[in-house]
Amino acid sequence: MSSISWAEFLCGPVGAEHVFLAGRLIADPVAFLATDAALTARLFNQTGRRRGSLTDCMIAATAMRIGAPLATANPEDFRRFEAAGLQIVAT
């Protein structure tokens, strides 16, 4: 899980018990790097600079950098990044 996704999770609403359990599964979220920032900007600009989509661009960029499919309950939020190489796994 990216550190960006982890931050979104922690913003909740989520209870302390769920944070504890998730923390046991996600020991060390993947950091957001400068290379991710550059890819984020490219994705943001290529997909229409949509208001409120910057975080999705950050999450997609991190997944793409590490070559991991993106697991999400909201696949439609990320479909626009598939052309750039993002793989999506709907949960």
N, CA, C and O atoms as a CHARMM CRD file, in Angstrom:
* protein
*
  364
    1    1 MET  N      0.84900  -1.16900   0.00000 PROA 1      0.00000
    2    1 MET  CA     0.00000   0.00000   0.00000 PROA 1      0.00000
    3    1 MET  C      0.89800   1.23600   0.00000 PROA 1      0.00000
    4    1 MET  O      1.90900   1.29200   0.70000 PROA 1      0.00000
    5    2 SER  N      0.50400   2.22100  -0.80100 PROA 2      0.00000
    6    2 SER  CA     1.28100   3.45800  -0.83200 PROA 2      0.00000
    7    2 SER  C      1.02400   4.28100   0.43100 PROA 2      0.00000
    8    2 SER  O     -0.01500   4.15000   1.07900 PROA 2      0.00000
    9    3 SER  N      1.97600   5.11400   0.75600 PROA 3      0.00000
   10    3 SER  CA     1.79300   5.99400   1.91700 PROA 3      0.00000
   11    3 SER  C      0.62400   6.95200   1.68500 PROA 3      0.00000
   12    3 SER  O     -0.01000   7.39400   2.64400 PROA 3      0.00000
   13    4 ILE  N      0.33500   7.27700   0.42500 PROA 4      0.00000
   14    4 ILE  CA    -0.80200   8.14500   0.10900 PROA 4      0.00000
   15    4 ILE  C     -2.11000   7.42000   0.43000 PROA 4      0.00000
   16    4 ILE  O     -3.00400   8.00000   1.04500 PROA 4      0.00000
   17    5 SER  N     -2.22300   6.16900   0.02200 PROA 5      0.00000
   18    5 SER  CA    -3.41700   5.37200   0.32600 PROA 5      0.00000
   19    5 SER  C     -3.56900   5.16700   1.83000 PROA 5      0.00000
   20    5 SER  O     -4.67800   5.20900   2.36300 PROA 5      0.00000
   21    6 TRP  N     -2.46600   4.95000   2.49500 PROA 6      0.00000
   22    6 TRP  CA    -2.49600   4.77200   3.95000 PROA 6      0.00000
   23    6 TRP  C     -3.03900   6.03800   4.62800 PROA 6      0.00000
   24    6 TRP  O     -3.84100   5.95300   5.55800 PROA 6      0.00000
   25    7 ALA  N     -2.60100   7.19600   4.16000 PROA 7      0.00000
   26    7 ALA  CA    -3.09300   8.46000   4.71800 PROA 7      0.00000
   27    7 ALA  C     -4.59400   8.60100   4.48300 PROA 7      0.00000
   28    7 ALA  O     -5.32600   9.03700   5.37200 PROA 7      0.00000
   29    8 GLU  N     -5.05100   8.23600   3.29500 PROA 8      0.00000
   30    8 GLU  CA    -6.49900   8.29400   3.01000 PROA 8      0.00000
   31    8 GLU  C     -7.26500   7.38300   3.95900 PROA 8      0.00000
   32    8 GLU  O     -8.30900   7.76300   4.48900 PROA 8      0.00000
   33    9 PHE  N     -6.74200   6.18000   4.17100 PROA 9      0.00000
   34    9 PHE  CA    -7.38400   5.23800   5.09000 PROA 9      0.00000
   35    9 PHE  C     -7.46800   5.82600   6.49700 PROA 9      0.00000
   36    9 PHE  O     -8.51500   5.76600   7.14200 PROA 9      0.00000
   37   10 LEU  N     -6.37100   6.38800   6.96100 PROA 10     0.00000
   38   10 LEU  CA    -6.32800   6.93100   8.31700 PROA 10     0.00000
   39   10 LEU  C     -7.26600   8.12000   8.50600 PROA 10     0.00000
   40   10 LEU  O     -7.70000   8.39300   9.62500 PROA 10     0.00000
   41   11 CYS  N     -7.58000   8.82900   7.42500 PROA 11     0.00000
   42   11 CYS  CA    -8.51000   9.96600   7.50100 PROA 11     0.00000
   43   11 CYS  C     -9.93500   9.50100   7.77900 PROA 11     0.00000
   44   11 CYS  O    -10.78100  10.29300   8.19500 PROA 11     0.00000
   45   12 GLY  N    -10.19400   8.23200   7.55200 PROA 12     0.00000
   46   12 GLY  CA   -11.45300   7.62400   7.93700 PROA 12     0.00000
   47   12 GLY  C    -12.65700   8.06200   7.12700 PROA 12     0.00000
   48   12 GLY  O    -12.55300   8.65800   6.05500 PROA 12     0.00000
   49   13 PRO  N    -13.79500   7.73500   7.69400 PROA 13     0.00000
   50   13 PRO  CA   -13.96200   7.34300   9.10000 PROA 13     0.00000
   51   13 PRO  C    -13.49400   5.90600   9.34800 PROA 13     0.00000
   52   13 PRO  O    -13.84500   4.98100   8.61600 PROA 13     0.00000
   53   14 VAL  N    -12.71000   5.75600  10.38000 PROA 14     0.00000
   54   14 VAL  CA   -12.18200   4.45000  10.74400 PROA 14     0.00000
   55   14 VAL  C    -11.89700   4.44900  12.24300 PROA 14     0.00000
   56   14 VAL  O    -11.42200   5.43800  12.80200 PROA 14     0.00000
   57   15 GLY  N    -12.19400   3.32900  12.87400 PROA 15     0.00000
   58   15 GLY  CA   -11.97000   3.21700  14.30700 PROA 15     0.00000
   59   15 GLY  C    -10.56100   2.74500  14.62600 PROA 15     0.00000
   60   15 GLY  O     -9.85200   2.22800  13.76200 PROA 15     0.00000
   61   16 ALA  N    -10.17100   2.92800  15.86100 PROA 16     0.00000
   62   16 ALA  CA    -8.82700   2.55500  16.31000 PROA 16     0.00000
   63   16 ALA  C     -8.55300   1.07000  16.10100 PROA 16     0.00000
   64   16 ALA  O     -7.43200   0.68600  15.76800 PROA 16     0.00000
   65   17 GLU  N     -9.57100   0.23400  16.29500 PROA 17     0.00000
   66   17 GLU  CA    -9.38400  -1.20700  16.11900 PROA 17     0.00000
   67   17 GLU  C     -9.04300  -1.53400  14.66100 PROA 17     0.00000
   68   17 GLU  O     -8.18500  -2.37600  14.39600 PROA 17     0.00000
   69   18 HSD  N     -9.71700  -0.86600  13.71700 PROA 18     0.00000
   70   18 HSD  CA    -9.43400  -1.10100  12.30100 PROA 18     0.00000
   71   18 HSD  C     -8.04700  -0.59400  11.92200 PROA 18     0.00000
   72   18 HSD  O     -7.35400  -1.21600  11.11700 PROA 18     0.00000
   73   19 VAL  N     -7.64700   0.52200  12.49600 PROA 19     0.00000
   74   19 VAL  CA    -6.29600   1.04100  12.24100 PROA 19     0.00000
   75   19 VAL  C     -5.26400   0.04000  12.74300 PROA 19     0.00000
   76   19 VAL  O     -4.27800  -0.23600  12.06000 PROA 19     0.00000
   77   20 PHE  N     -5.48600  -0.49600  13.92100 PROA 20     0.00000
   78   20 PHE  CA    -4.57300  -1.47700  14.49300 PROA 20     0.00000
   79   20 PHE  C     -4.47400  -2.71300  13.60500 PROA 20     0.00000
   80   20 PHE  O     -3.37500  -3.17700  13.30200 PROA 20     0.00000
   81   21 LEU  N     -5.63100  -3.25100  13.18500 PROA 21     0.00000
   82   21 LEU  CA    -5.63500  -4.45700  12.35000 PROA 21     0.00000
   83   21 LEU  C     -4.98500  -4.19600  10.99600 PROA 21     0.00000
   84   21 LEU  O     -4.19700  -5.01600  10.52300 PROA 21     0.00000
   85   22 ALA  N     -5.29700  -3.08400  10.37800 PROA 22     0.00000
   86   22 ALA  CA    -4.69800  -2.75600   9.08300 PROA 22     0.00000
   87   22 ALA  C     -3.20100  -2.55400   9.22500 PROA 22     0.00000
   88   22 ALA  O     -2.43200  -2.94100   8.34500 PROA 22     0.00000
   89   23 GLY  N     -2.78800  -1.95100  10.32100 PROA 23     0.00000
   90   23 GLY  CA    -1.36900  -1.73400  10.57000 PROA 23     0.00000
   91   23 GLY  C     -0.59000  -3.02700  10.69100 PROA 23     0.00000
   92   23 GLY  O      0.60300  -3.06900  10.39100 PROA 23     0.00000
   93   24 ARG  N     -1.25400  -4.07300  11.12700 PROA 24     0.00000
   94   24 ARG  CA    -0.59600  -5.38200  11.20600 PROA 24     0.00000
   95   24 ARG  C     -0.36900  -5.97000   9.81800 PROA 24     0.00000
   96   24 ARG  O      0.58000  -6.72300   9.60100 PROA 24     0.00000
   97   25 LEU  N     -1.24700  -5.61900   8.88000 PROA 25     0.00000
   98   25 LEU  CA    -1.11300  -6.10100   7.50100 PROA 25     0.00000
   99   25 LEU  C     -0.18400  -5.21100   6.67300 PROA 25     0.00000
  100   25 LEU  O      0.56500  -5.68700   5.82100 PROA 25     0.00000
  101   26 ILE  N     -0.25200  -3.92700   6.94400 PROA 26     0.00000
  102   26 ILE  CA     0.53000  -2.93900   6.19600 PROA 26     0.00000
  103   26 ILE  C      1.62100  -2.41700   7.12600 PROA 26     0.00000
  104   26 ILE  O      1.48500  -1.35300   7.73000 PROA 26     0.00000
  105   27 ALA  N      2.68000  -3.16600   7.22900 PROA 27     0.00000
  106   27 ALA  CA     3.72900  -2.81000   8.18300 PROA 27     0.00000
  107   27 ALA  C      4.46400  -1.53600   7.79100 PROA 27     0.00000
  108   27 ALA  O      4.78600  -0.71700   8.65200 PROA 27     0.00000
  109   28 ASP  N      4.72900  -1.36300   6.51900 PROA 28     0.00000
  110   28 ASP  CA     5.51400  -0.21100   6.08100 PROA 28     0.00000
  111   28 ASP  C      5.02400   0.23000   4.70100 PROA 28     0.00000
  112   28 ASP  O      5.45000  -0.33300   3.69200 PROA 28     0.00000
  113   29 PRO  N      4.14100   1.22200   4.63800 PROA 29     0.00000
  114   29 PRO  CA     3.63300   1.67100   3.33900 PROA 29     0.00000
  115   29 PRO  C      4.75700   2.13800   2.41600 PROA 29     0.00000
  116   29 PRO  O      5.79900   2.61000   2.87200 PROA 29     0.00000
  117   30 VAL  N      4.52700   1.99900   1.12400 PROA 30     0.00000
  118   30 VAL  CA     5.50300   2.39900   0.11000 PROA 30     0.00000
  119   30 VAL  C      5.57600   3.91700   0.06400 PROA 30     0.00000
  120   30 VAL  O      4.55300   4.59100  -0.05800 PROA 30     0.00000
  121   31 ALA  N      6.77300   4.44800   0.16100 PROA 31     0.00000
  122   31 ALA  CA     6.98300   5.89800   0.17900 PROA 31     0.00000
  123   31 ALA  C      6.65600   6.52600  -1.17400 PROA 31     0.00000
  124   31 ALA  O      6.74700   5.87600  -2.21500 PROA 31     0.00000
  125   32 PHE  N      6.27600   7.79100  -1.13600 PROA 32     0.00000
  126   32 PHE  CA     6.04000   8.59100  -2.32900 PROA 32     0.00000
  127   32 PHE  C      7.34300   9.31900  -2.64600 PROA 32     0.00000
  128   32 PHE  O      7.82500  10.10700  -1.83300 PROA 32     0.00000
  129   33 LEU  N      7.91400   9.06300  -3.81800 PROA 33     0.00000
  130   33 LEU  CA     9.22700   9.59100  -4.19000 PROA 33     0.00000
  131   33 LEU  C      9.12200  10.71900  -5.21400 PROA 33     0.00000
  132   33 LEU  O      8.05500  10.98400  -5.76800 PROA 33     0.00000
  133   34 ALA  N     10.23800  11.36200  -5.44600 PROA 34     0.00000
  134   34 ALA  CA    10.28000  12.43200  -6.44400 PROA 34     0.00000
  135   34 ALA  C      9.89300  11.90900  -7.82700 PROA 34     0.00000
  136   34 ALA  O      9.23500  12.61400  -8.59200 PROA 34     0.00000
  137   35 THR  N     10.29000  10.69100  -8.15100 PROA 35     0.00000
  138   35 THR  CA     9.90100  10.11700  -9.44600 PROA 35     0.00000
  139   35 THR  C      8.39300   9.92600  -9.52400 PROA 35     0.00000
  140   35 THR  O      7.79900  10.05500 -10.59500 PROA 35     0.00000
  141   36 ASP  N      7.77200   9.61600  -8.38300 PROA 36     0.00000
  142   36 ASP  CA     6.31400   9.49100  -8.33400 PROA 36     0.00000
  143   36 ASP  C      5.66000  10.85200  -8.57000 PROA 36     0.00000
  144   36 ASP  O      4.62300  10.94500  -9.22700 PROA 36     0.00000
  145   37 ALA  N      6.27000  11.89600  -8.03300 PROA 37     0.00000
  146   37 ALA  CA     5.73000  13.24800  -8.21100 PROA 37     0.00000
  147   37 ALA  C      5.73200  13.63200  -9.69100 PROA 37     0.00000
  148   37 ALA  O      4.77400  14.22500 -10.18700 PROA 37     0.00000
  149   38 ALA  N      6.81300  13.29000 -10.38900 PROA 38     0.00000
  150   38 ALA  CA     6.88700  13.60300 -11.81800 PROA 38     0.00000
  151   38 ALA  C      5.83800  12.83000 -12.60800 PROA 38     0.00000
  152   38 ALA  O      5.18600  13.38700 -13.49100 PROA 38     0.00000
  153   39 LEU  N      5.67600  11.55000 -12.29200 PROA 39     0.00000
  154   39 LEU  CA     4.66100  10.75000 -12.97300 PROA 39     0.00000
  155   39 LEU  C      3.26100  11.23500 -12.60100 PROA 39     0.00000
  156   39 LEU  O      2.36500  11.25300 -13.44500 PROA 39     0.00000
  157   40 THR  N      3.07300  11.62300 -11.35300 PROA 40     0.00000
  158   40 THR  CA     1.78800  12.17500 -10.92100 PROA 40     0.00000
  159   40 THR  C      1.40800  13.37900 -11.77500 PROA 40     0.00000
  160   40 THR  O      0.27500  13.47900 -12.24700 PROA 40     0.00000
  161   41 ALA  N      2.34800  14.28200 -11.97100 PROA 41     0.00000
  162   41 ALA  CA     2.07500  15.48200 -12.76700 PROA 41     0.00000
  163   41 ALA  C      1.72000  15.10400 -14.20300 PROA 41     0.00000
  164   41 ALA  O      0.80600  15.67800 -14.79500 PROA 41     0.00000
  165   42 ARG  N      2.44800  14.13600 -14.75900 PROA 42     0.00000
  166   42 ARG  CA     2.15700  13.70000 -16.12600 PROA 42     0.00000
  167   42 ARG  C      0.75900  13.10200 -16.22200 PROA 42     0.00000
  168   42 ARG  O      0.00700  13.42400 -17.14200 PROA 42     0.00000
  169   43 LEU  N      0.40300  12.22600 -15.26800 PROA 43     0.00000
  170   43 LEU  CA    -0.93700  11.62600 -15.26500 PROA 43     0.00000
  171   43 LEU  C     -2.01700  12.68500 -15.09100 PROA 43     0.00000
  172   43 LEU  O     -3.04000  12.65500 -15.77500 PROA 43     0.00000
  173   44 PHE  N     -1.79100  13.60900 -14.18700 PROA 44     0.00000
  174   44 PHE  CA    -2.75000  14.67600 -13.92000 PROA 44     0.00000
  175   44 PHE  C     -3.00200  15.50200 -15.18300 PROA 44     0.00000
  176   44 PHE  O     -4.14800  15.79100 -15.52600 PROA 44     0.00000
  177   45 ASN  N     -1.93200  15.87400 -15.86100 PROA 45     0.00000
  178   45 ASN  CA    -2.06800  16.68400 -17.07300 PROA 45     0.00000
  179   45 ASN  C     -2.66600  15.89500 -18.23000 PROA 45     0.00000
  180   45 ASN  O     -3.46700  16.43400 -18.99400 PROA 45     0.00000
  181   46 GLN  N     -2.29300  14.63500 -18.36900 PROA 46     0.00000
  182   46 GLN  CA    -2.79200  13.80900 -19.47600 PROA 46     0.00000
  183   46 GLN  C     -4.25500  13.42700 -19.31700 PROA 46     0.00000
  184   46 GLN  O     -4.92500  13.12700 -20.30500 PROA 46     0.00000
  185   47 THR  N     -4.75400  13.43500 -18.10000 PROA 47     0.00000
  186   47 THR  CA    -6.14100  12.99600 -17.87400 PROA 47     0.00000
  187   47 THR  C     -7.08600  14.16300 -17.61800 PROA 47     0.00000
  188   47 THR  O     -8.17300  13.97700 -17.07200 PROA 47     0.00000
  189   48 GLY  N     -6.67700  15.35500 -18.00900 PROA 48     0.00000
  190   48 GLY  CA    -7.59700  16.47600 -17.99000 PROA 48     0.00000
  191   48 GLY  C     -7.56900  17.37700 -16.77800 PROA 48     0.00000
  192   48 GLY  O     -8.46300  18.20700 -16.61300 PROA 48     0.00000
  193   49 ARG  N     -6.57300  17.24000 -15.92700 PROA 49     0.00000
  194   49 ARG  CA    -6.40700  18.13000 -14.76500 PROA 49     0.00000
  195   49 ARG  C     -7.70300  18.23300 -13.95300 PROA 49     0.00000
  196   49 ARG  O     -8.12200  19.32300 -13.56500 PROA 49     0.00000
  197   50 ARG  N     -8.31900  17.08900 -13.70900 PROA 50     0.00000
  198   50 ARG  CA    -9.60600  17.04300 -13.02100 PROA 50     0.00000
  199   50 ARG  C     -9.46900  17.42500 -11.55900 PROA 50     0.00000
  200   50 ARG  O     -8.62200  16.89800 -10.83700 PROA 50     0.00000
  201   51 ARG  N    -10.31000  18.34300 -11.13900 PROA 51     0.00000
  202   51 ARG  CA   -10.33200  18.77200  -9.74100 PROA 51     0.00000
  203   51 ARG  C    -10.59100  17.56900  -8.83500 PROA 51     0.00000
  204   51 ARG  O    -11.48600  16.76500  -9.09700 PROA 51     0.00000
  205   52 GLY  N     -9.80900  17.45600  -7.78200 PROA 52     0.00000
  206   52 GLY  CA    -9.97800  16.36700  -6.82900 PROA 52     0.00000
  207   52 GLY  C     -9.31800  15.06600  -7.24000 PROA 52     0.00000
  208   52 GLY  O     -9.45100  14.06300  -6.53800 PROA 52     0.00000
  209   53 SER  N     -8.60000  15.05400  -8.37300 PROA 53     0.00000
  210   53 SER  CA    -8.01100  13.79700  -8.83600 PROA 53     0.00000
  211   53 SER  C     -6.52100  13.66800  -8.53000 PROA 53     0.00000
  212   53 SER  O     -5.91800  12.64500  -8.85300 PROA 53     0.00000
  213   54 LEU  N     -5.92300  14.67200  -7.92000 PROA 54     0.00000
  214   54 LEU  CA    -4.47800  14.63300  -7.67800 PROA 54     0.00000
  215   54 LEU  C     -4.08000  13.44200  -6.80800 PROA 54     0.00000
  216   54 LEU  O     -3.07500  12.78500  -7.07900 PROA 54     0.00000
  217   55 THR  N     -4.85300  13.16600  -5.77600 PROA 55     0.00000
  218   55 THR  CA    -4.53500  12.03200  -4.90100 PROA 55     0.00000
  219   55 THR  C     -4.59700  10.71700  -5.66900 PROA 55     0.00000
  220   55 THR  O     -3.73900   9.85300  -5.48500 PROA 55     0.00000
  221   56 ASP  N     -5.60200  10.55900  -6.52700 PROA 56     0.00000
  222   56 ASP  CA    -5.68600   9.34100  -7.34300 PROA 56     0.00000
  223   56 ASP  C     -4.46700   9.22500  -8.25200 PROA 56     0.00000
  224   56 ASP  O     -3.94500   8.12900  -8.45200 PROA 56     0.00000
  225   57 CYS  N     -4.01200  10.34500  -8.80000 PROA 57     0.00000
  226   57 CYS  CA    -2.81500  10.34300  -9.64300 PROA 57     0.00000
  227   57 CYS  C     -1.59600   9.90200  -8.83400 PROA 57     0.00000
  228   57 CYS  O     -0.75500   9.15600  -9.33500 PROA 57     0.00000
  229   58 MET  N     -1.49900  10.35800  -7.59200 PROA 58     0.00000
  230   58 MET  CA    -0.37800   9.99300  -6.72800 PROA 58     0.00000
  231   58 MET  C     -0.38500   8.49600  -6.42400 PROA 58     0.00000
  232   58 MET  O      0.65700   7.84200  -6.46100 PROA 58     0.00000
  233   59 ILE  N     -1.55300   7.96700  -6.12800 PROA 59     0.00000
  234   59 ILE  CA    -1.68300   6.54300  -5.82400 PROA 59     0.00000
  235   59 ILE  C     -1.33300   5.70800  -7.05100 PROA 59     0.00000
  236   59 ILE  O     -0.60000   4.72400  -6.95200 PROA 59     0.00000
  237   60 ALA  N     -1.85900   6.10600  -8.20300 PROA 60     0.00000
  238   60 ALA  CA    -1.57100   5.38700  -9.44800 PROA 60     0.00000
  239   60 ALA  C     -0.08400   5.43400  -9.77100 PROA 60     0.00000
  240   60 ALA  O      0.49200   4.41700 -10.15600 PROA 60     0.00000
  241   61 ALA  N      0.54000   6.58200  -9.62400 PROA 61     0.00000
  242   61 ALA  CA     1.96900   6.72400  -9.94100 PROA 61     0.00000
  243   61 ALA  C      2.82000   5.81700  -9.06300 PROA 61     0.00000
  244   61 ALA  O      3.77200   5.20500  -9.54800 PROA 61     0.00000
  245   62 THR  N      2.49400   5.72600  -7.79900 PROA 62     0.00000
  246   62 THR  CA     3.26600   4.87200  -6.89600 PROA 62     0.00000
  247   62 THR  C      3.12600   3.40800  -7.29300 PROA 62     0.00000
  248   62 THR  O      4.11600   2.67800  -7.32900 PROA 62     0.00000
  249   63 ALA  N      1.90900   2.97600  -7.59100 PROA 63     0.00000
  250   63 ALA  CA     1.68400   1.58900  -8.01000 PROA 63     0.00000
  251   63 ALA  C      2.43600   1.28800  -9.30300 PROA 63     0.00000
  252   63 ALA  O      3.02500   0.21700  -9.44900 PROA 63     0.00000
  253   64 MET  N      2.41300   2.23500 -10.23900 PROA 64     0.00000
  254   64 MET  CA     3.09900   2.02800 -11.50700 PROA 64     0.00000
  255   64 MET  C      4.60700   1.92300 -11.31000 PROA 64     0.00000
  256   64 MET  O      5.26400   1.09800 -11.94400 PROA 64     0.00000
  257   65 ARG  N      5.15500   2.76100 -10.42800 PROA 65     0.00000
  258   65 ARG  CA     6.61200   2.72100 -10.19400 PROA 65     0.00000
  259   65 ARG  C      7.06300   1.36600  -9.67000 PROA 65     0.00000
  260   65 ARG  O      8.08800   0.84200 -10.10500 PROA 65     0.00000
  261   66 ILE  N      6.31300   0.80300  -8.74800 PROA 66     0.00000
  262   66 ILE  CA     6.74700  -0.46900  -8.15900 PROA 66     0.00000
  263   66 ILE  C      6.24900  -1.67600  -8.94800 PROA 66     0.00000
  264   66 ILE  O      6.55800  -2.81600  -8.60100 PROA 66     0.00000
  265   67 GLY  N      5.47700  -1.42900 -10.00900 PROA 67     0.00000
  266   67 GLY  CA     4.99000  -2.52100 -10.84800 PROA 67     0.00000
  267   67 GLY  C      3.92800  -3.36800 -10.20000 PROA 67     0.00000
  268   67 GLY  O      3.81200  -4.56100 -10.48100 PROA 67     0.00000
  269   68 ALA  N      3.14800  -2.75000  -9.32700 PROA 68     0.00000
  270   68 ALA  CA     2.11500  -3.48200  -8.60200 PROA 68     0.00000
  271   68 ALA  C      0.73900  -3.15500  -9.16200 PROA 68     0.00000
  272   68 ALA  O      0.46700  -2.00400  -9.50300 PROA 68     0.00000
  273   69 PRO  N     -0.13100  -4.15800  -9.26000 PROA 69     0.00000
  274   69 PRO  CA    -1.50500  -3.84100  -9.62800 PROA 69     0.00000
  275   69 PRO  C     -2.16100  -3.06400  -8.48800 PROA 69     0.00000
  276   69 PRO  O     -1.82900  -3.25800  -7.31900 PROA 69     0.00000
  277   70 LEU  N     -3.07600  -2.19900  -8.83800 PROA 70     0.00000
  278   70 LEU  CA    -3.76600  -1.37300  -7.84900 PROA 70     0.00000
  279   70 LEU  C     -5.06200  -2.05500  -7.44500 PROA 70     0.00000
  280   70 LEU  O     -5.94900  -2.23500  -8.28000 PROA 70     0.00000
  281   71 ALA  N     -5.18600  -2.43200  -6.19200 PROA 71     0.00000
  282   71 ALA  CA    -6.41500  -3.01300  -5.66500 PROA 71     0.00000
  283   71 ALA  C     -7.28600  -1.87500  -5.14800 PROA 71     0.00000
  284   71 ALA  O     -6.84600  -1.06700  -4.33000 PROA 71     0.00000
  285   72 THR  N     -8.52200  -1.82000  -5.63100 PROA 72     0.00000
  286   72 THR  CA    -9.40800  -0.73400  -5.24400 PROA 72     0.00000
  287   72 THR  C    -10.86200  -1.16100  -5.27600 PROA 72     0.00000
  288   72 THR  O    -11.26600  -1.99400  -6.08800 PROA 72     0.00000
  289   73 ALA  N    -11.63400  -0.58000  -4.38500 PROA 73     0.00000
  290   73 ALA  CA   -13.08400  -0.77600  -4.39800 PROA 73     0.00000
  291   73 ALA  C    -13.73500   0.23700  -5.33400 PROA 73     0.00000
  292   73 ALA  O    -14.94400   0.18700  -5.56500 PROA 73     0.00000
  293   74 ASN  N    -12.93100   1.16300  -5.87700 PROA 74     0.00000
  294   74 ASN  CA   -13.42800   2.20300  -6.77800 PROA 74     0.00000
  295   74 ASN  C    -12.66200   2.17100  -8.10700 PROA 74     0.00000
  296   74 ASN  O    -11.95700   3.12700  -8.42900 PROA 74     0.00000
  297   75 PRO  N    -12.78800   1.09200  -8.87900 PROA 75     0.00000
  298   75 PRO  CA   -11.98200   0.97200 -10.10100 PROA 75     0.00000
  299   75 PRO  C    -12.23800   2.08700 -11.11100 PROA 75     0.00000
  300   75 PRO  O    -11.33200   2.45700 -11.85900 PROA 75     0.00000
  301   76 GLU  N    -13.45000   2.62700 -11.14500 PROA 76     0.00000
  302   76 GLU  CA   -13.74900   3.68500 -12.11100 PROA 76     0.00000
  303   76 GLU  C    -12.92100   4.94400 -11.86100 PROA 76     0.00000
  304   76 GLU  O    -12.67400   5.71800 -12.78600 PROA 76     0.00000
  305   77 ASP  N    -12.49500   5.15000 -10.62400 PROA 77     0.00000
  306   77 ASP  CA   -11.64500   6.31200 -10.31400 PROA 77     0.00000
  307   77 ASP  C    -10.26800   6.20300 -10.95800 PROA 77     0.00000
  308   77 ASP  O     -9.57500   7.20600 -11.12300 PROA 77     0.00000
  309   78 PHE  N     -9.87300   4.98100 -11.32300 PROA 78     0.00000
  310   78 PHE  CA    -8.51300   4.74900 -11.80400 PROA 78     0.00000
  311   78 PHE  C     -8.43500   4.26400 -13.24800 PROA 78     0.00000
  312   78 PHE  O     -7.33500   4.14200 -13.78700 PROA 78     0.00000
  313   79 ARG  N     -9.55700   3.98700 -13.88400 PROA 79     0.00000
  314   79 ARG  CA    -9.55000   3.46800 -15.26300 PROA 79     0.00000
  315   79 ARG  C     -8.79600   4.38700 -16.21300 PROA 79     0.00000
  316   79 ARG  O     -8.15300   3.90700 -17.14700 PROA 79     0.00000
  317   80 ARG  N     -8.86000   5.68900 -15.99800 PROA 80     0.00000
  318   80 ARG  CA    -8.21100   6.63800 -16.91400 PROA 80     0.00000
  319   80 ARG  C     -6.69300   6.49000 -16.92900 PROA 80     0.00000
  320   80 ARG  O     -6.03100   7.02600 -17.81800 PROA 80     0.00000
  321   81 PHE  N     -6.13200   5.77100 -15.95900 PROA 81     0.00000
  322   81 PHE  CA    -4.68500   5.57500 -15.91000 PROA 81     0.00000
  323   81 PHE  C     -4.23700   4.27100 -16.56700 PROA 81     0.00000
  324   81 PHE  O     -3.03800   4.02400 -16.69300 PROA 81     0.00000
  325   82 GLU  N     -5.18000   3.44000 -16.98200 PROA 82     0.00000
  326   82 GLU  CA    -4.82300   2.16500 -17.59800 PROA 82     0.00000
  327   82 GLU  C     -4.02800   2.36500 -18.89200 PROA 82     0.00000
  328   82 GLU  O     -3.12300   1.58600 -19.19100 PROA 82     0.00000
  329   83 ALA  N     -4.36200   3.39800 -19.65300 PROA 83     0.00000
  330   83 ALA  CA    -3.63600   3.66700 -20.90300 PROA 83     0.00000
  331   83 ALA  C     -2.16300   3.96500 -20.64500 PROA 83     0.00000
  332   83 ALA  O     -1.32100   3.75300 -21.51700 PROA 83     0.00000
  333   84 ALA  N     -1.85500   4.45200 -19.45400 PROA 84     0.00000
  334   84 ALA  CA    -0.47000   4.77100 -19.07900 PROA 84     0.00000
  335   84 ALA  C      0.23800   3.56000 -18.48200 PROA 84     0.00000
  336   84 ALA  O      1.42600   3.62800 -18.16800 PROA 84     0.00000
  337   85 GLY  N     -0.48400   2.45200 -18.32400 PROA 85     0.00000
  338   85 GLY  CA     0.14700   1.22000 -17.83200 PROA 85     0.00000
  339   85 GLY  C     -0.32100   0.72700 -16.47400 PROA 85     0.00000
  340   85 GLY  O      0.16600  -0.29700 -15.99500 PROA 85     0.00000
  341   86 LEU  N     -1.25700   1.43200 -15.84100 PROA 86     0.00000
  342   86 LEU  CA    -1.73900   0.97800 -14.52600 PROA 86     0.00000
  343   86 LEU  C     -2.58300  -0.27100 -14.68600 PROA 86     0.00000
  344   86 LEU  O     -3.45000  -0.34200 -15.55700 PROA 86     0.00000
  345   87 GLN  N     -2.32300  -1.25800 -13.83500 PROA 87     0.00000
  346   87 GLN  CA    -3.12800  -2.47300 -13.77400 PROA 87     0.00000
  347   87 GLN  C     -4.05400  -2.35800 -12.58300 PROA 87     0.00000
  348   87 GLN  O     -3.61500  -1.99300 -11.49300 PROA 87     0.00000
  349   88 ILE  N     -5.33500  -2.66400 -12.77300 PROA 88     0.00000
  350   88 ILE  CA    -6.33300  -2.51300 -11.71400 PROA 88     0.00000
  351   88 ILE  C     -6.89500  -3.86400 -11.33400 PROA 88     0.00000
  352   88 ILE  O     -7.20100  -4.68900 -12.19400 PROA 88     0.00000
  353   89 VAL  N     -7.02900  -4.08300 -10.03100 PROA 89     0.00000
  354   89 VAL  CA    -7.70300  -5.24600  -9.48800 PROA 89     0.00000
  355   89 VAL  C     -8.85200  -4.70300  -8.65300 PROA 89     0.00000
  356   89 VAL  O     -8.62700  -4.06700  -7.62300 PROA 89     0.00000
  357   90 ALA  N    -10.07700  -4.94800  -9.08800 PROA 90     0.00000
  358   90 ALA  CA   -11.24300  -4.47600  -8.33700 PROA 90     0.00000
  359   90 ALA  C    -11.48500  -5.39000  -7.14900 PROA 90     0.00000
  360   90 ALA  O    -11.43600  -6.61400  -7.27500 PROA 90     0.00000
  361   91 THR  N    -11.74700  -4.79100  -5.99500 PROA 91     0.00000
  362   91 THR  CA   -11.99700  -5.59100  -4.78500 PROA 91     0.00000
  363   91 THR  C    -13.46000  -5.58300  -4.42500 PROA 91     0.00000
  364   91 THR  O    -13.85600  -6.20200  -3.43700 PROA 91     0.00000
